[in-house]
Amino acid sequence: MSDLHTAVREASARLEGAGIRSPETDAVELAAFALRTTAGDVRRAMVLRTTPDAGFAAAFEALVSERLTRVPLQHLTGRAHFRRLTLAVGPGVFVPRPETEVSAGLAIDAASAMGHGGDGVVVVDLCTGSGAIALAVKDELPAAAVLAVELSDLAHGWALANRDHLGLEVDVRLGDATTAFDDLEGQVDVVVSNPPYIPVGAVPVDPEVRDHDPDLALYGGSADGLAIPLAVAARAAVLLREGGVLVMEHADSQGDSLPAALRATGLWADVVDHADLTGRPRATVALRAEPTG
């Protein structure tokens, strides 16, 4: 049997040949899942040229073969890493992306600035999906009151499972983000959202997204992809107190159009766009403007 270093390297080469974007990372994660351990432990074992037990080869090969068909890595392992958390994910829920960690960080920074450690601050996550952003906020700002809403009953189930497994006190509701939280109107300090924003007709190239992420979490309801984001932002404006903060993720092609659309409503001030770790436009931050008239 090959040692772990050789097995992972060979799998990585096969994944790369199939067009997988992160072949080495995926091979390590699949090996970790097959061995019921962590990616860090796998990398250490690779350095030591450790030979795994006899059952590893078959389990690892089955996982790699499925990944070659473009089943998402996270569906095979059942987990997605997000900031300090490991979330359960699978069919029926949008897999959280690394770029969304930037949006979560902007929300955490905004809430932290409003009170020591977020004490007394109310944060709402609209379109929570797996619960990634809301749970990350609560994990890093335990004193904040965090609430979230999700329209899909399947995704809502994943969010509840993640909340309960992680033991984080987040109020996760099932409902429409454009009408949610009528009990909190004008009382929220930070609203954060990663809404569906892909333009209708712009089918994703990656099979992992196109064939496995739910359409409800992907498409923004209009040719420019902004219909749903702007409807969610309108609800955020109702929920936020004056001076409250909106953090909204968007497609890298919407770094100008979303901020411009928000400014045009007259509901927002200090509208600023932020790049993700790759330098692409990724999230808009805006303050709830003082009502006029």
Helices and strands as residue ranges (DSSP letters): H 4-17, H 23-35, H 39-47, H 56-68, H 73-77, E 79-82, E 85-88, H 100-114, G 116-118, E 122-126, H 132-140, E 145-150, H 153-166, E 170-174, E 188-193, H 207-210, G 215-217, H 227-239, E 240-249, G 252-254, H 257-265, E 268-275, E 281-288
